[in-house]
Amino acid sequence: MDFANTDEIFFSKKLTWKSRQADVDTCRMKGKHKDECHNFIKVLLQQNNDTLFVCGTNAFNPACRTYKMDSLEAVGEEISGMARCPYDAKHANVALFAEGKLYSATVTDFLAIDAVIYRSLGDSPTLRTVKHDSKWLKEPYFVQAVDYGDFIYFFFREIAMEYNTMGKVVFPRVARVCKNDRGGSQRVLEKQWTSFLKTRLNCSIPGDSHFYFNILQAVTDVIHISGRDVVMATFSTPYNSIPGSAVCVYDMAEIAHAFTGRFKEQKSPDSTWTPVPEEKVPRPRPGCCAGTPSTERYKVSNEFPDDTLNFIKMHPLMDEAVPSIANRPWFLKTMVRYRLTRIAVDNAAGPYRNHTVVFLGSEKGIILKFLAKMSSGFLNDSLFLEELSVFNPEKCSIDGVEDKRIISMQIDSKGHALFVAFSSCVVRVPLSRCERHGKSCIASRDPYCGWVADGTCGEVTFQKGHDQLVPVTLLAIAVILAFAMGAIFSGIVVYCVCDHRRRDLELSGRRDKDPTHSRRGSMNSVTKLTGLFETQAKDGRPEAVLTPLMHNGRLSGPNGKVLIKADQHHLDLAALPTPESTPMQPRRKPSRGSREWERSQNLINACTMDLAPMGSPVIPTDLPLRASPGHIPSRLRVTSGRRNIYLPVPGGSAAELGPIHKRGAEPPTRSELHAELPIPPPSTPTPSTRTHTRLHGHPLFSTVAGAGASSPEDPRCFSVPSGCTTACANAAAATTITTCRRRRHTNGRVRVGVLQKRTFFCQASKCILSNPISQVLYWNTFV
């Protein structure tokens, strides 16, 4: 068909199949009206990729033909349509092709007394239901046939034999037959189904007394929704009851399970129907397909024992009904004057094909459009989208008679259209009318509609790759997450800023209360707390404390040698602060500068030593600026705050020790410290008691028990130098000064380092060791 515009449908090819005049005359002779004696097409199936199978009533003489799809030319001869097509156009029928075989359900006679489910064509034998047996079929109205798995399922409604005492009670049914069924033996069910079973479809409102919708109107093909294979069916109340319609959904797995339950029987014509005890069911189980695991002994159905065949002939009805999903209708429509008669489902709606849209047609030409909502893994709710009146009186009325009953609906997904068939016309309806939504495009919840590039609400088709649109749900989640992350980050920043200001205010308040407060561990704070130096700091500068000790520069003699007065540095270790006498200083907010300052102090402490006060003459020295092996530097540069403090070291040059620790650099290793203050290899140490501690992850100093004890790590503190021995042997009045390294670490809140020196001189041609002299190099307090 071609669609030149939205109002007209034009066909591309046309085929007219009229009944022969002889058939029309015969029909008239049988008492039928002339309007009934025409050829009404009742079967139109695609047999394969190239041919169409068509059957018509042919004036109450059914016939079937095969046509080519491309040219509509007849192929082969015309065959009889009996049991394939009904005689009367008003009779319901269904048909389908499965594996090259035609399965049909209709009536086989002129009076429509013999209802049949029939298989023909193909290479399998022709089979049918038992003739004129009300236990198999009683006045059925066939609605749908589907191919699923190893079975063909037929959906229909019929008069329920199990309630024959209550009159003509109509029940919805589903029946099935095996595809490989080849009929029974020559004694039982010859050329008849050996696998035919049927059961009831339950579509009711639960309660103390169930309200049933028993009139089956339409059934969809098997569709896949939320991981299940299901069929959706429309039901209505009887025509002599209050009007009402419902849509129920059935899982194909539940339908298959119902056929494995108990059978139902009537022991006598006047008795009620009761379940058959399981022990009375023969083996193999009746109704099973041949060649299955349960019937592996029987390759074909005509090999079944007579007991099984007789049982299935007398007990085709199952006791248990098939429940709908959630045991209640998915959709209800009551209190209206029309019933729902047709259903069409698009389970791949929207640009991402992830929505299910249901179209329900009524007997008044009205179509209801719903969006099936998902919850808990399946349908349990619906959203009404729109109501459409699609009947066109101008196009579909015949002689002023308006037949608005919808007899068929079919979705064309590629053409984005819904075809609605009436008795006199076919109407093409678009799946959506997005332009009607205006500014409420997204709010309409129509999955076919969305905002397009030109800013209007239009139809959104399926897109792939980079052309896909961002789903509204994903976009909303992204926006919410962006706001949440921004709020969290802003809160963290505000908290850090406020906390930083609060700490600064607290620190400034403490400084206002104590104007002499200085950096912990600084020279000025230690001297003030302990009174170690009698000379006070000048101008508040800690360098002034060192004025009696050294100059801010080099003290040069007449020959250019550097001079240091060692006798000006009489220090008393008793004046050093102890952990008990040192007050606890408040801990400040850690900062990068303070951490680097403390790190540099610790590294300087690791490179320097303790000395006791002793006078000394001015010693000339001519040493290089950089410490060399066997050399003890004369002064150290100690970082205090942002200034350098120089401490004199007797017996050495006034040169700096060098960069002990640079800002931002890694702490020096122990080998690098020895390079700054080298010592000779230790001899065998004398036994002593030692303890070790750690600071900033580096080993600290060894503490030798006993005041003034010689360090076993430096033999120069207790070994007689060879120079002194030689001088004394030559009766020379020579004096030898030996400088050794002594390290001490006082646990607590005070750390002290001293440099120890011993002097050897000749007395009675012997080299005598003088008392040790100690010079305090550094100290600091810590928390």
MIMIGU-188888 format. One record per residue (C-alpha): x, y, z. Coordinates in steps of 0.001 Angstrom, whole numbers, plus 524288, in hexadecimal, padded with zeros to 5 digits. Layout:
BEGIN
XYZ
...
END
This chain:
BEGIN
800008000080000
8041980DEA7FD59
8011A819708062E
7FFFD825B37FE1E
7FA3782D4A80974
7F4AD82AFB816DE
7E689829E68120F
7E75481FB180755
7ED9481256805FD
7F0F180DEA7F843
7F41A7FFF57F47B
7FF887FCB37EBBF
7F9C07EFCF7E6AC
7EC247EA627E690
7E6CA7DCAB7E518
7D85F7D9857E412
7D4047CBA17E6F3
7C5B77C9F77E421
7BD717BDDB7E636
7B8F97B6827DA71
7AAD97B86C7D6A0
7A7F77AA107D8ED
7AC777AB307E6F2
7A4297B7547E8DC
798277B08E7E397
79A5B7A4DB7EC6A
79B8F7ADF17F7FD
78EB77B46A7F4AA
7882C7A72F7F343
78C6F7A3B480131
784C07AF338065E
78F697B94F80852
78DD07C7938054B
794527CCDC7F935
79D037D59D80154
7A25B7C98680811
7A5047C2567FB7D
7B1F27C8CF7F877
7C0147C5607FA64
7C45F7CADB80797
7D2EB7C95D80A3E
7D4AD7C2F78178B
7E2B77BDEE816BE
7EE3B7C5F2811E9
7FB7B7C063815D3
809587C170810FE
80CCC7B36F80DF3
81B237B62780B16
823737C1388061E
81D687C0EA7F895
80F387BC997F9C3
802827C01180062
7F8527B651804CD
7EA7F7BB928034B
7DD887B53D806E6
7CFC27BA90804E3
7C1D17B684807CC
7BF027B6007F935
7B0247B6CC7FABF
7AFA57AC8F805A0
7B8ED7A3C37FE32
7C65B7A6B78044E
7D2257A6807FB45
7E0AC7A9967FC89
7EAD17AE927F2FD
7F9437B1D87F2CC
7FE627BE7C7ECB8
80BAA7C4437EA19
80E5C7CFC47F2DF
814F67D8697E8C8
80B6E7D6A87DD7D
7FF407D0FF7E412
7FED57C63E7D9E9
7F86D7B9687DD9D
8017C7ADEA7E044
7FC827A0157DF2D
7EE8B79BC87DFB5
7E38D7A00A7E85F
7E125796EA7F3E7
7D5AF794EC7FCE9
7D4BB79DF28087C
7CCE2794C0810FA
7D27D7945E81EFA
7DB7479F6081ADC
7D1817AA21818D4
7C3977ABC881E2C
7B7A17AB698158C
7B1CE7B7D081B09
7B91C7C48D81C13
7B3307C6A082997
7B9CB7BA9482F12
7C6857BC7C83622
7D2B87B562831E7
7E1727B5C2833EB
7ECA07B01A82C02
7FB677B04282B78
806D07A9C2824C0
810FD7A2E382D22
81C1A79AF082754
8150279A6681A43
808527951881FDB
7FB6C79C2F820A0
7F49E79C4382DCB
7E6AD7A13B82D69
7DB297A2058369A
7CD9C7A3BC830D7
7C13679C3C82D65
7C06D791D582309
7B241791E281ECB
7A7D979ABA81938
7A03079B7C82601
7AC7979E1682E50
7A9BF792758372F
7B6C678B8483600
7C16D7940183BCF
7CF2D78F698393A
7DD8C7921383BD3
7E3F778D3D82F92
7F18778AEC82A06
7F3BD7898081B7F
7FDB578B62810C5
80BFE78847812C5
811B577AA981445
80A6B7771B820C2
7FDA176FA4820DC
7F10A77728821CC
7EBD7777D382FAD
7DFAC77D5B835F4
7D85A77D8E842D0
7CE617732D84640
7C1FD7759F83E95
7B5777796D845AA
7BB42777B58533B
7B756782CB85C64
7C23F77F1B865DE
7CC067837585B9E
7C53078F51855D8
7B79D794C5857F1
7B3897A05784FC8
7C1177A68D84FFD
7C4017B46084B94
7D2357B44384752
7DA077C07E84A13
7E8947BDFC847F4
7F2C57B398844F7
801477B50384872
80D4C7ACDC845E0
815BD7AB5685200
81FC27A0E3854A6
81B90793118513B
80D28796788518A
802A679E0A84A6C
7F9D17A55C853D8
7EBA87A8CE85091
7E4367B33885829
7D56B7B2D485788
7C91C7B39485F91
7BEB97A9068606F
7B3727A40286869
7B8D679D9B874A9
7B49678F78875D4
7B8C078F068841A
7AE08798F48871C
7A3697938687E25
79A15792C3889A3
79A687A19788A89
796CC7A3ED87C5C
79F667A94E871A7
7AAF87AE5F87960
7B5D57B3428707F
7C3F87B140874BB
7D0757B63486E6B
7D95F7AAFF86A94
7E6F07A806865DC
7E9E279B2885F0D
7F65F79572859B1
7FAE878AB185088
808727854184DDA
80EEE788A984106
8141877AB383F71
807097745584234
80419769F0837F1
7F7407651383D69
7F3A8758D9844D2
7F37674A8884160
7E9D9743DC8387A
7E1CC7404084466
7E14E74D3B84BA2
7E20475B538468C
7E5DC757DE838DD
7E85B7647483122
7E4E676C3383D42
7ECD2773DF846F5
7F35476C04851CF
7F8A7778368589C
7ECA7780ED8591F
7EAC07872C86699
7E34A7932486AD5
7E1A779B288773B
7DB2B7A78587C0F
7E0DB7B54C87BDA
7DE637BC8088886
7DC757CB258873E
7D5867CFDB8936B
7D5987D9EF89E2B
7D9B07D3188AABF
7D1667D3C18B6FB
7C84F7CBBD8BF55
7C0837C9338B306
7C8597CA748A68F
7C2F87D2B289B9E
7C6447CBF288EC8
7C7FE7D16588127
7C4AA7C5778790E
7C27E7CAAB86B63
7CF9F7C9B28648B
7D0447D41B859F3
7DE387D4DA854E7
7EBE17CF728578E
7F9117D46F8531D
8043B7CC7884DBC
80EC77C84C8573B
816547D47E85B1E
8225F7D6178638D
820B37DF9386EDC
829947E10387ABD
8306A7D42A87840
823E87CC3F8767D
81CCB7C69086AE2
80EB17CA9286CA8
801E57CC6E8659F
7F8747D76D86882
7E9D47D524866F9
7DDAF7DD89867B9
7D1B07D88586ED4
7C41E7DDBE870E9
7B8077DA6887887
7ACBB7D33B8720D
7A3B47DB69869D6
7985E7D92A8733B
7A0A37DE3C87E97
7A5B87EB77882A6
7AF947F09B878BC
7BDBD7EF4B87C71
7CAB87EBD087650
7D7DC7E75087B52
7E56C7E45D8763A
7EC847D8D387C28
7FA867D47C879B1
7FE867C621879AF
80C0D7C07887AB8
80E717B5A5870DB
815D07AE1F87B53
809AE7AE48883E5
8016A7A9748789C
80AB479E1C87637
80AB879AF0884B9
7FBCD79A2288519
7FC3478EC787B67
80488786D8884CC
7FA5A7872188F9E
7EEED77E6E8929D
7E47477A6C888FC
7D5EE77CD588AFC
7CB39772E9888B4
7BCA777093889FC
7B9DF762D488EB1
7AB987632C88AC1
7A2F476C52882D4
79C8B771B388F19
7A8AE77298897B3
7B18977E4689965
7BEE777F4B8938E
7C9ED77B5289CBE
7D8BA779F189BAF
7DE0F76CCC89794
7E6C2766728A1F9
7F4DA765D389DAE
7F5927571789F8F
7EB0C7553B89531
7F2CF75C7688AD3
7F98C752A2881BB
807A17530587D72
80CAE758E9874FB
80540764FB87920
7FA547686086F8F
7FBFB774E8867F3
80AD9774498673C
81219774F885A72
818A0768CC85543
827687683D855B4
828B77709B861FB
8307976C3E86E05
823ED767CE874B3
81FE675FD4868C5
82D2175BEA86353
8287974DFB8611C
81E9C752F685721
82464759D684B6A
8175075CED84501
809D875F0B84AB3
8035A753668440C
80BEF74A7F84C68
8058374F05858F3
7FE4A7445B86068
7EFA0743D985F50
7EDED7476F86DA0
7F4857546E86B78
7ECDF7571A85F08
7DFED7539D86521
7E29475C07870FA
7E5E276817868DB
7D9BF765DE860AE
7D1157661786CBD
7D89877044874BA
7DCDD77BD786C44
7D98B785D6876E2
7E33D789F788165
7DEEF78CF988F42
7E760798E989217
7E5127A5E688B4E
7F0067AEA388643
7F19A7BA6A88F61
7F4947C7D388A35
800F67CEB088E51
7FF2C7D4CA89BCE
7F2357CD5589C8C
7EAA67D92F89856
7E7C47E0C088BD1
7F2097EA238871B
7E7B17F3A38823E
7D94A7F5778855C
7CEF27FD7287E4F
7C1687FDC58843D
7B5C1806CD884B9
7B653809588761F
7ACCC8058B86B6D
7B6CD7FED7862DC
7BF6D7F2F48641D
7CD777F1148600F
7CE4F7E7A2854BC
7DC217E8CC84F18
7EA027EAB785403
7F6F47EE5484DA1
803E67EF8D854EF
810817F6708515A
81AB57F14B85AD1
825DE7F8EF85466
82086806BB854ED
828868130E8566B
835DE8172B85169
83C7480CA68599E
8322B8021585789
830BF800348661C
8226080394867F0
815E77FBD086615
80A0B802A986066
7FCDB7FBDA85FFB
7F1D97FF84856A2
7E43B7FACA85A46
7D94A7FB258504E
7CAEC7FB74853C9
7BE247F82084D3E
7BB2A806A884BCE
7C6EE809ED84373
7CE9A80FB784ED8
7DCDD80C9885160
7E30580E0685ED6
7F1B980FE585F71
7F93180BFE86BAB
8074F80BFF87019
80A3E7FF7287768
8123E802B28836B
81C5E7F966888FA
81D607F64A89767
823777EAF989EE2
828077E50E89226
81AF27E53988B20
80EA07EC8188773
805D27F04B8929B
800F57FDA988EE0
7FD90805BE88313
7FDC4813F187F11
7F2D8818B987678
7F839820AE86B27
7ECD98240D8623D
7DFAB81FFA85CD4
7DD2F8201584E3C
7D0D881EE484630
7D59C8195483950
7C8EF815EA83263
7C6C681E8C82675
7B83B81EF7822E7
7BB01824E181597
7C426819E581181
7BEF080E6681925
7B01E80FBE8186C
7A8848073C80ECF
79B0C80C1880B5A
79AB5813E8817DB
79DA6808148204E
7A90C80A3A8299B
7AF907FDE182E68
7B96D8033383833
7BDB87F63B83D8F
7CC617F49783C20
7CF257E717836C9
7DDFF7E7D2835DB
7E9B47F05483977
7F7AB7EF3383494
803AF7F76F837FF
80D377FBA182D6A
819597FF5883508
8213C803668292C
8165C80C048241B
81340810F3831CE
804DC80E0282FC7
7F9AE805EF8350D
7F0787FFA882B3A
7E28C7FE3D83017
7D92F7F57D82888
7CA8B7F74182874
7C0B77EF41820F0
7C0947F904815CB
7CD9B8003B81655
7DB7D800A181B76
7E07180C9F82292
7EEAD810488242A
7F1678173B83105
7FEBD81CC6834F4
804288171084165
805C1824AD84744
80145832A08457F
80C89839C284BCE
808F78472784664
7FD0C8475C84F3F
8053A8475C85B95
80B0B854D585951
813D7858908649F
8107684C3C86C51
8181184304863AF
81F5B83BB286E5C
8143183D0C8780E
80B34835CC86EC6
813358296587177
811088250286386
81D1D81CD08601C
81B8E82006851B9
81CFA82EC485421
828838375A857AB
82EAC8447885536
834E284525847CD
83F6F84DE98424B
8365B858E983E18
8311D85A5A84BF1
823EB85409849A0
81DBF847C884F0F
81EC683D718449A
81FF882F16841F7
82C98828F8846DF
830AD81CA883FC5
83A6D8123D84377
8487281710842B6
8557F8104A84331
8635D813EC846BD
866A88224684883
8594E8268C843A7
852A68216384FD5
84C2182B12858CB
84F1782BAC86738
844198253E86EF2
83CB382E8E877B1
83EFC825F388385
84DA8825978815E
84E088344187F25
8467F836D988BAE
84F7382DEA8937A
85B7C834AF88DF1
8563D8422689198
852DA83DD389F68
86039837AC8A161
866EB843F389C4E
85F9684C828A604
8624D842FC8B117
870E0842368AE44
871B0850FB8AD10
86AD6852E08BA14
873BE8492B8C0E6
8800584F628BB3C
87B6C85D178BECA
87878858A98CCAC
88609852EE8CE2C
88C7685F628C920
8845E868198D20F
8875085F718DDB5
895F385FB08DB13
8961686E878D974
88E34870C78E5CF
89686867448ED9B
8A2EA86DD08E8B2
89E0187B2D8ECE4
899C9876138FA26
8A721870478FCAB
8ADBC87CEE8F872
8A522884A1901B8
8A86B87B8590D06
8B6E587C6E909E7
8B6B388B2D908F9
8AF7288BBF915FF
8B9FF883C791CAA
8C48788C54916B3
8BDC68988591BC7
8BDC3892EC92977
8CC4488F03928B0
8D3CF8990892078
8E0BF8922692321
8DB6B8856B91DC3
8E42F8803E9131E
8E5868740390B24
8E6DC8680791394
8F486862E491479
8FA89870019107D
906B587559916DE
8FFC2880AE91D47
8F5498784892397
8FEFB86EC192962
907C28792192F14
8FC438803C934E8
8F6B28742493B46
9034D86ECB940D2
90C4187A569425F
916DB8730E93B38
91D5A87F939369F
91E4E88B3D93F64
91EC089480933EE
911078982A92F58
90D09899369213E
90ECE8A65A91B4A
9041E8AC7C91355
8FC8089FFD9148F
905F7898FE90B5B
90AAA88B8590F43
917B488E1090885
91AF78978191378
91C3288C2D91CD9
92809887A49153F
92EFF894CA915E4
938928907F92076
93B5688420918C4
93E8E8889190B0D
93E1389357900FF
934BE893E48F59A
93FC7890F68EC75
94DCD88C168ED7B
957CA88FBC8F7D9
9646B890D78F05F
9720A891E88F58F
97D7D899188EF88
9810C88D508E747
9735588BAC8E20A
9703287FF98EA6E
9633787EC58F0E8
9634F880348FFA6
9592987BA090953
9597387E40917DB
955F6871DD91E97
957C18771892C81
94BF687FE292AF7
942B58748E92A7F
9420086FA39383D
93503868E2938A9
92F228612F9438A
926FF8557E9402B
91FE9856C894CFF
91989862E59476F
912E785B1793CE2
904568590393EAE
8FF5684BF19434B
8F27D8457A93F6E
8ED0D848A194CF8
8F0DF856F494C79
8ECF88594993E63
8DEC985DAF93D73
8D5CD857779338F
8D4388609192815
8C725860DD92112
8C6BD8596A91468
8C45A86203908C7
8BDBC85F5B8FC17
8C71F857768F3D4
8CB8D85E558E7B8
8D52685B9C8DD0E
8DEEC865648E23C
8DEC08602A8F004
8E04D8523A8EB6D
8EC12855D68E319
8F1FA85D738EE4C
8F075852018F798
8F5E8848B88ED7A
901E98514E8EB96
903D88520F8FA61
90351843548FB7A
90D2B8419C8F084
9166484B908F6A7
915148447B90388
91918838028FCC9
925BD83E458F82E
92A868452090485
92F3F841C691250
930A88458D92105
93C5A84C5A92789
93EF78510793570
943D185F1993774
9524D86146937B5
95B6786C54934D7
9642B86B909292D
96E428743D922BA
96C1987A3F9159E
96F0D86F8990C03
9737D8732E8FE6C
96DB486B1D8F3CD
96E6886B228E517
963DA861AE8E134
95B6D861A98D4EB
94D7D866758D509
9483D858BB8D2C9
94A2984E398DCCF
953D1843E28D8C3
956FF836798DE65
95CEC8374D8EBD4
958318452D8ED9C
94EAF84ACD8F76A
948488577C8F2DC
949B48635B8FB60
93BE18685C8FA7F
92EBF8633C8F64C
923A486A488EF8C
9173D866ED8F6DD
90A1E86A928F0F2
90144871948FA8F
8F4F98770A8F48E
8F96C87E3D8E84F
90724881F08ED45
913FD87A918EE51
91AA8879818FBA7
9292A8768E8FBBA
92EBD86EBB906F7
93DAC86E7690916
944B9861A3909CE
95259861E890FFC
95D0985C0690841
957B285E6E8FAD4
955F08686A8F03D
94BA5872CB8F02F
9462786CCE8E3DB
938128681D8E384
9353C859DF8E419
92DF985ACB8D74E
91FD7858C38D3D3
91B5E84EEB8DDB8
90D4384F1D8D90E
9071C8568F8CE08
8F8FA85AC48CD85
8F0F2850988C688
8FC61847068C558
8FCEC8393A8CA98
9038E837828D7D8
9120D833C88D6BC
915FB825E78D900
91F1F8216C8E39A
92A3D8207B8D9D5
927E882E968D5CD
9286D832C28E3FB
9357B82BC48E5A5
93A61833078D9C2
9379A83FB68E0E6
93DD683B2D8EDBA
9463682F728EA43
94B71826768F482
9553281B7F8F346
9506480D948F323
94C8A80953900D2
954987FFB79081D
94F157F5069104B
9453F7FBF3918E2
945C67FACF9276F
939C87F52C92D89
9300E7FFB393117
921A48017493293
91ADF807B1926EE
90D3480B4192314
9086B80F42915AD
8FD3D81819911DA
8F7BF81CB9904E9
8F34A829F68FFDA
8EDD282C958F249
8F10D81E998EEE4
8FFFB820138F112
90860819B38FBA5
90C568235090626
917D08242890F00
91D23819AA917E3
91C9781CEF92654
92803817BD92E52
924EA8155F93C90
92CDE81D90945FC
930B582BDE94504
93DA382E7093E12
93F078209493956
9471781ECB92CF9
93F6A81BDC920C8
942FA80E8A91B57
93FE48136B90DD1
94BBA81C8C90D5F
958C3816CD91228
95F258242491186
958A0827A391E58
9608A81D92925DC
96C098196691D1B
9793181FF691E7B
97CED82647911A4
98986821D190B81
98E2182FD1909F4
98E0D8320E9187D
995448256D91B36
99FE5828E29116F
9A15F83698916A3
9A2AE83207924A3
9ACB1827E7920BA
9B4D1832BD91AAD
9B39583A9192753
9ABF5845009204D
9A22E84D859278E
997E784B8591D4D
9897084C2F91FAF
980108443191798
971AD84798916C5
9688483CC7912C0
95A8383FDB90F41
950B2834C490F55
9421F8340090D8A
9392D83183918C9
92A69830A9916D4
920078317A9211D
9112A8317292094
90979834BB92CBD
8FBF582E8892CD2
8F142837D49308F
8EF0A8454592B2E
8FD76849A292A26
9074E8454292011
915E4848DF921CC
921A48467E91937
92FD0848B491DAD
93D6A847FB917C3
947808414792062
956078444E91FEC
961AE83E9592722
96F98843B3927E6
97BD483B4C928DC
988BE8412B92DB3
9961183C65931BA
999A483AAA93FF2
9A5A68335A943D2
9A75782E7A935F7
999C7828BA93664
98DA682C9092F20
9836A830689391E
974CD831B29365C
96E6283DE593B8B
9606C83EF59403D
9566883F789356C
9515784C93930DF
9437F84DCB92BE2
93D6F85859923A7
92E99859629224F
92B6385A04913FF
91C9785A5C913E8
91075857DA91BD6
9022F858EE91991
8F594855B39203F
8EADD84DDD91A3A
8DD6E848B991DBA
END
